[in-house]
Amino acid sequence: MANTSDTMASAQRLDVVDALRGFALLAIVLLHNLEHYNIFYGNLAVPDWLGATDRILTDVIYFFFAGKAYATFSLLFGFSFYIQMRNARRRGHDFRLRFAWRMLLLVCFSQLHALFYNGDILLLYAFCGLLLIPASGWSDRRVLIVATVLMLQPYAWGKMIYGWLNPEYVDTNSLFAQFAAVAEETGRHGGLLATLADNIWNGQLYSNFWQVEAGRLFQTPALFLLGMWLGRRNLFSDDAANRIFWKKALMYAAVAAIPLYALKTYVPQHISNITVASYYGIAIPMLYNFVFMVILVSLFILAWYGRGNGYRFQRSIIAYGRMSLTNYITQSIIGVAVYYNFGLGLWDSVGPALSVLIGLAIFMAQLMFSRYWLGRHKQGPLEYLWKRGTWIGAGTLITTRA
């Protein structure tokens, strides 16, 4: 039986992870509202002061959260896998086949989500998550090596080398665009049934081609592996050694971010080869987003433990993070109903400032619901269904808290 200090450390660790996940979800809902859930808009006729506010707000949110919120969410997915695997082993059960079944169930949730929103990430998570099954038996060293190789985007670098050696070869890395155009047009002008029908095909192809071409097919499993490694090393618990780790991570990431930002910002304009430019624009920004994510995560964790058990604003979003699956899917359904033609159709009526306010309103409504629900239930509604489905046929295991 775990002693009291172990139990307290475990509870605190889960709180900080749930709060961090909630923070990532908040950033995601703000980003998706800025993008009107993939119905991008041109310049609206607004007063100069509002136009300036829109530009500043867009730049700030994209600078801090674009690519970083998703990376944080992915990192914590790998950590959650480790917790589930560890808890199952403590009960004397092998979780690997159950996790494979769990990923198949995630495919079902992804299809529900993708019906409404053509930016689903859950299908990619279900596919990449399967790598964690064999990786659970790897050494820490091997996990870090594989994660590093994947994070470096080897396919993109291979394409760049090939394009440099063969200047006549042209690859714009934009196969997704043809499906995006159809999906966006349907969202602007189609009804509910037309939107659902289009998302079954064009929306799915748009979303998944884009994620592959944007480098997420390599970045996602890398982040899963790193999240699992963090769990193995118990690095989300509060002790002196872990604080030193996060301080070093913050320092190294801050140092690495400076040259990566320069490479991301100033080099592309000097690349004339279309293929090289297309894939350079994936490999370097993905590395930059990763190190910036490390900065944000490190600051969040150090602030949490520096306060003792989190600042009030950090603890206030724990419930939101605990219901991550429910909130991720429902925020998209609400968002498309706000911006798409079958709903309020606001995609061409509101600029960034108002879109952010709508995103905050969605967040606050979900946060209040999350607190209400978790005050009466142990898990969110979709989390409960996912857990029950995961342990179906396992007898009393389905009642065991994972």
N, C-alpha and C positions, 0 to 999 in steps of 0.2 A: 504493500500500500504506500502511495506517495506521501511524503511528509507535508506539513503545512506550508513550508516555504516553497516546495515544488508546486503545490496546488495553486498558491497565490501567483507564482511566476507564470504558470500556464494560463491562468485567467487573464492576467495583465497582457500576456503576449497576444491572446486572441482578441482582446479589446483593441490593442493598437493596430492589429491587422485589419479588424473590421472597420475601424475608424479610417485607416488608410484606404481601404477599398471604397468606403463611402465617399471620401474625398475624390478618388479617381472617377467615381460615377457622377459626382457633381460636375466635374470638369467635362465629362463626356456629354452630359445633357446640355451644357452651355455651348460646347462646340457644335453639336448637332443642330441646335436652334439657330446658331449663327449661319449654318449651311442650309437651313430650312429643310433638313432631312433629305438632302441631295437634290433640292430644286434651287439651283444657284441663280442669283439675280444680278442684274446690272445696277448702275447707279440710279438711285431714286431721287426724285425732285424734293429736296429737303432744304431747310435754312442752312446757312453757312455754319452756324454754331453747332447744329445737330450733325452736319456732315463731318465736322472736325471731331466731334465726340465719337461718331461711328468709326472713323478711321483709327483713332487712338484705342478705342475699346477692342476693335478687331485685332489690331496689332498686339496688344497686351495679351489677350486670351490665346491667340495663336502662338505667340512667343513662349508662354509658360506651359501651355497644355497640349497643343497639337502634337500628336505622336507620343507624348509623355504620359498622358492619362491612359491611353490604350496599353502602353508598355507596363505601367504600374499594375493595371488590371491583370495583364498576362503573367507578370511576375508572381502575383498572389495566387493565381490559379495553380501554378506549380507548387507553391507552398501548401495550398489546401490538399493537393494530392498527397504530399508527404504526410500530413496530419492524418488523413484517412488511412493511408497505408500503415502508419505507425500504430494507430489505435486498433486496427484489425489484427495486426501481429500480436499486440498485447493480449488480445482475446483468443489468440491461437488460430487465427484464420488467415488464409492467403487472399489478399484483396485484388490480385491482378486480374483475374477473370471478371470479377465483379466490376472493376473499373472499366474494362472493355465494354461490358454491358451498359455501364453508366454513360460512356461516351456515345453509345448507340441511342440511348434515351435523350442525350443532349442534341443529337441530330433531329429528333422529333421536336424539341423545343425550338431549334433553329428554324425549322420549317414554318412553325407558327409565327415566329418573329419575322421571317423573310416574306411572308404573305403581305405584311403591312409596310415593312421598311427594307429598301434595297441596299442596306448597308450592314447587313448582319455579319457578326464575327463568330457566332457560335458554331457554325458548320466547320470553319477553319479550326476552332478550338477542339472540336470533337476529333478531327483528323489528326492534328498535331499532338493531341493528348495521348494518342496511342504510343508515341515514342517513350512516354514515361514508364510504360510497363517494363520493357527490357532495361531501361535506364535505372530502374529501382534497384537493380542488382549490380550496377557499376560502382567502381570506386569513386571517391570524391574527385580525384585527379582526372579520371576519364570524363566525368561529368563536366568539369570545367573546360577541358580541352575541346570536347564536342561542342559545348555551348559557345566557346570563343570562335571556333571555325564557322559555325552557323551565323553568329552575330556579324562576322566580317563580310557576309554576303558573297560567297565564292562564285555563285552563278553570275552575278552582276560583273564581278571582276573578270571572269572568263569571257563574258560577252564584250567587255571593253577591250581586252587583249585581242580577241578575234577581230573586232571592228577596226582596231588600230593596224593590225597586220593586213586586213582586207578592206581598204578604203571604199571599194565599190559596194560593199555589203551595207544595207540600210535596215535598221531595226529601231523603230520609234518607241517600242515597248508600250504600246497604247491600244492593244486589241480590245480592251474594255470599252473604249470610247463609243463604238458603234452601238453597243447595248445600252450604254449610259444615255445616249441621245433619245432612244425610244422610251426608256423608263422615265426620263425627266419630262418628256412631252406628255406622257400618260398622266403623270402626277399633276401637271399643270392644268390639264383639260379633261381628264377622264373621270368617270364616276367611280363609286366604290367597287362594283363588280369588275369594271375594266382595270382598275388598279390592282386588285387581287389577282386577276387572271394574268396581267402583264408581269407581275412580280414572280409568278410561278416559273417563268422562263427568262425574259429579259432582265428582270431584277436580280435573279440568281446569278446569271452569267455576268452581269455588270459587277455585282459585289465580289464574286469570287475571282474573276479575272483581274479585277483591280487589286485585290489583296495579294495575289501571286505576283503581279507586275510591280507592285509597290514594295516588294521585298519581305512581306510579312510571312510568307511561307518558310523563310529561314529565321526571321527574327522571333516569331512566336515560339517555336520549340526551344530556341536558345533561352528565352525568358522563362519558359516552363522549367527547364533544367536548372537555371540559376535560382528560381524560387524553391525548387526541391532542395538544392544545396544549402540555401539559407535555413531551411527547416532542419536539415540534418545537423547543421552547426549550431542550432538553437540561437540564431542571431537576432531574433525578435524579442528575446527576453532581456530584462534589465539587469545587467551587471557591468562591472568596471571594464572587463575585457571587451564586451560588446560595444560599449560606448566608444572605446578606442577604435574598434573596427569601423564604426559608422563615421567617426571623425576623419579617419584616414580615407574612407571611401569618398566622403565629401571633398576632401582636399585634392585627391587624385582626379576625381571627376571634374572639379572646377578647373584644374590645370589643363586637362585634356580638352575641355569644352572650348577653350580659347582658339587653339589652332584649327579644331574641327569647324568652328563657326566661320573662321576665315576661309577655309577650304570650301565650305558649303556656299558661302556668300559671294566670294570674289573670283573663284576659279572657273565656274561654268561659262561665263561670258567669253572666256578665251579658248573654249573647246569648239572647234569647227566641225569635227566629225559627229554626225547625228547619232550614230549608235553609241559612241563613247559618251557623248553628252547625256543621252537618255539613261544609261545605266550608272553613270557617275552621279546623276541626280537622284539615284536611289541609294547607292552604297554609302556615300558620305553623310547625307542627312540622317539616315537611319542610325549611324554611329553617333552622330551629334545628339539625336533625340534620346538615345540610350544613356549617354553620359549625363545629359541634363535631367533625365528621369532619376538617375542615381543621386544627383544633387537634391532634387525635391524630396525623394524618399528619405534620404539621410537627414535633411533638415526637419522633416516631419517627425521622425523617430527620435532624434536628439531633443527636439522641443517637448515631445511627449514625456520622455524619461527625465528630462531636465526639470520638468514641473512636478515629477513624482509619479503621476498617473494621468498625464494628459491635461492640456488646457481645456477650458469649458467648451470652446468652439470645436475642439477635436472630439471630445466625448459626445458632443451633441449630435454627431453624425454616425455614431456606432450602429444605431438601429437601421439606418439607411444602408450601411455596408453589410449588415447581417442578412438583409433581404435583397442581395445583389441581383440574382436571377430575375426575381419578380419585378424589381425596379428597372432593370435594364430593358426588359421586354415591354413593360407597360409605359415607360417614358417614350419609347418609340411609337407605340400605338397612339398615345395622346398627341405626340408631336406631329405625326403625319395628318391626324385629324384637324390640327390647327392650320397647317400650311397647305395641304393638298386640296385639289379642287372638290373632291367629294365631301370635304368637311367645311371649315371656315374659309379656306382658299386664301390665306393671308400671305402666300409666298411672294407676291408682288406689291404688298401693301405696307410691310414693316421692314425697317432697316435694322442694322446690327444692334443699336441700343435697345429698341423695343423687343427685338428677338431675345436678347439676353434677359430682359425683364420677364419675358414669357418663360424662358428656361428656368429662371429662379422660381417663378410661380409653380411650375411643374415640380421642381425639386421640393419646395416647401409642402406642397400637397402630398407628395409621396412620403416625405419625412414624417409628417403628422400621421399618415396612414400606417407607416411602418411602426411608429411608436405605439399606436393604438393596437395594431395586430399583435405585436410581440408582447404587449401587456397581457394578452389573453392566450397566446399560443407560443410554443417554443421555436417555431420556424415560420418563415414566410410561406404563403400558399403554394407557389411553384417549387420552392425549396423542399417543402413537405412531400409533394408529389414525386419529385426527383429522388428523394431519399427512400420513400416507400417503394418506388419502382426499382431502385438499385438493389434493395434487399428482398425483393419479391422471391418467394420460395425458400427463404433462409430461416423460416420459423421465427424464433424469438429475437433474432438478430435485428429485425427491423425496428424493434422497440429500444434498441441500445443507442444511446447518444453517441454520434460519431464526432 
